[in-house]
Amino acid sequence: MPPLSFAVLLAAVLSVSAPALAVPPAANHPIVGAWRLSLDGGMCFEIYRFREDGTSLVTSAHEVSESDFVIGATPSARGFYKLEDHIVKDNGKPDCSGEVMKVGTRATNYVQFHPNGDMFLMCASEALDVCIGPFERIKGEQI
């Protein structure tokens, strides 16, 4: 089975009644920064820039998209942060999986960080059975 792209995972867990996305993460939240996801055996990469203002920029193959996001301040008892995402801009070009994200798409996913803070998995629920990753922190990269 080929690895899931963020777009495919987002489509699988769309949230019809997602709340308004307005509260940015704390400046020291572990999600803040630049992250790289390798797909297709390293033939394609997605770069995620989660900013302190609650916006993100994602590049994937020819796609460039922007989102508003909200993430929990602390992990749940199971060790996952709830991440709600709303696509606000997209250039309409295909990502690494050939998909095109639609503006207005909302999704809820669950993020679990490696103890060292330099990697995370993004999952469809608070379980490790449907996840993509690892996302690896890009050190020294401007967000």
C-alpha positions as CSV (number, residue, x, y, z in Angstrom):
1,M,0.0,0.0,0.0
2,P,1.5,3.4,-1.0
3,P,2.0,5.9,1.8
4,L,-0.8,8.4,2.4
5,S,-0.2,12.0,1.5
6,F,-1.4,14.7,3.8
7,A,-4.1,15.5,1.2
8,V,-5.4,11.9,1.2
9,L,-5.3,11.8,5.0
10,L,-7.2,15.1,5.2
11,A,-9.8,13.9,2.8
12,A,-10.3,10.7,4.9
13,V,-10.9,12.6,8.1
14,L,-12.9,15.7,7.0
15,S,-14.7,17.4,9.8
16,V,-18.1,18.8,8.8
17,S,-18.6,20.9,11.9
18,A,-15.1,22.1,12.7
19,P,-15.1,25.1,15.0
20,A,-13.8,28.5,13.9
21,L,-10.0,28.4,13.9
22,A,-8.8,31.4,15.8
23,V,-6.4,30.6,18.7
24,P,-2.8,30.4,17.7
25,P,-0.4,28.0,19.4
26,A,2.0,29.1,22.1
27,A,5.4,30.3,20.7
28,N,7.1,27.3,22.3
29,H,4.5,24.7,21.1
30,P,6.3,21.7,19.6
31,I,4.4,22.0,16.3
32,V,5.9,25.5,15.6
33,G,8.6,25.2,12.9
34,A,9.4,23.7,9.6
35,W,8.9,19.9,9.0
36,R,9.7,17.6,6.1
37,L,7.7,14.5,5.0
38,S,9.4,12.2,2.5
39,L,7.1,10.3,0.1
40,D,7.5,7.8,-2.7
41,G,10.7,6.5,-1.3
42,G,12.3,9.9,-1.2
43,M,11.2,10.9,-4.7
44,C,8.8,13.6,-3.5
45,F,8.8,15.8,-0.3
46,E,6.3,17.9,1.5
47,I,7.4,20.8,3.6
48,Y,5.1,22.0,6.4
49,R,5.7,25.4,8.0
50,F,3.6,25.7,11.2
51,R,3.7,29.4,12.3
52,E,3.2,30.9,15.7
53,D,0.2,32.9,14.4
54,G,-1.8,29.8,13.7
55,T,-1.2,29.6,10.0
56,S,0.7,27.1,8.0
57,L,2.3,26.9,4.5
58,V,2.6,23.6,2.8
59,T,4.5,22.8,-0.4
60,S,4.2,19.4,-2.0
61,A,5.4,18.8,-5.6
62,H,3.7,21.6,-7.5
63,E,1.2,22.4,-4.8
64,V,1.4,25.4,-2.5
65,S,-1.4,25.7,0.1
66,E,-2.0,27.8,3.2
67,S,-4.1,26.9,6.2
68,D,-5.4,28.2,9.5
69,F,-4.9,25.7,12.3
70,V,-5.6,25.1,15.9
71,I,-3.7,22.5,18.0
72,G,-4.2,21.5,21.6
73,A,-1.8,23.1,24.1
74,T,-1.1,19.8,25.7
75,P,-1.4,16.2,24.6
76,S,-4.3,14.0,25.6
77,A,-3.8,11.1,28.1
78,R,-3.0,8.9,25.0
79,G,-0.1,11.3,24.0
80,F,-1.8,13.0,21.0
81,Y,-2.4,16.6,20.2
82,K,-5.6,17.4,18.4
83,L,-4.9,19.4,15.2
84,E,-7.7,21.1,13.4
85,D,-6.9,22.5,9.9
86,H,-8.8,24.7,7.4
87,I,-7.4,25.3,3.9
88,V,-7.7,29.0,3.0
89,K,-5.5,29.2,-0.1
90,D,-4.3,26.8,-2.7
91,N,-2.6,27.2,-6.1
92,G,-4.7,24.4,-7.7
93,K,-1.7,22.3,-8.7
94,P,-1.2,18.6,-7.7
95,D,0.7,17.5,-4.6
96,C,3.0,14.5,-4.3
97,S,0.1,12.1,-4.6
98,G,-1.4,13.9,-7.6
99,E,-4.3,15.3,-5.5
100,V,-5.4,18.9,-5.5
101,M,-6.6,20.4,-2.2
102,K,-9.8,22.4,-2.2
103,V,-10.0,25.7,-0.5
104,G,-12.4,25.4,2.4
105,T,-11.4,21.8,3.3
106,R,-11.5,21.2,7.0
107,A,-9.8,18.3,8.8
108,T,-9.1,17.0,12.3
109,N,-6.0,14.9,12.8
110,Y,-4.0,13.8,15.8
111,V,-0.3,14.4,16.2
112,Q,2.1,12.4,18.3
113,F,5.7,13.7,18.8
114,H,8.7,11.6,19.3
115,P,10.2,12.2,22.7
116,N,13.2,14.1,21.2
117,G,10.7,16.6,19.6
118,D,12.3,16.3,16.2
119,M,9.7,14.0,14.6
120,F,6.0,13.4,14.7
121,L,3.3,11.2,13.2
122,M,0.0,12.6,12.0
123,C,-2.9,10.1,12.5
124,A,-6.6,9.9,11.7
125,S,-7.4,9.2,15.4
126,E,-5.7,8.8,18.7
127,A,-4.2,5.5,17.6
128,L,-1.2,4.6,15.5
129,D,-3.1,2.4,12.9
130,V,-3.8,5.1,10.2
131,C,-0.9,7.6,10.2
132,I,1.5,9.4,7.9
133,G,5.1,10.2,8.8
134,P,7.5,10.6,10.2
135,F,7.6,14.4,9.7
136,E,11.1,15.5,10.5
137,R,12.0,18.9,11.9
138,I,14.0,21.1,9.5
139,K,16.5,22.8,11.8
140,G,17.6,26.4,11.0
141,E,14.8,26.8,8.5
142,Q,12.8,30.1,8.6
143,I,9.1,29.5,9.1
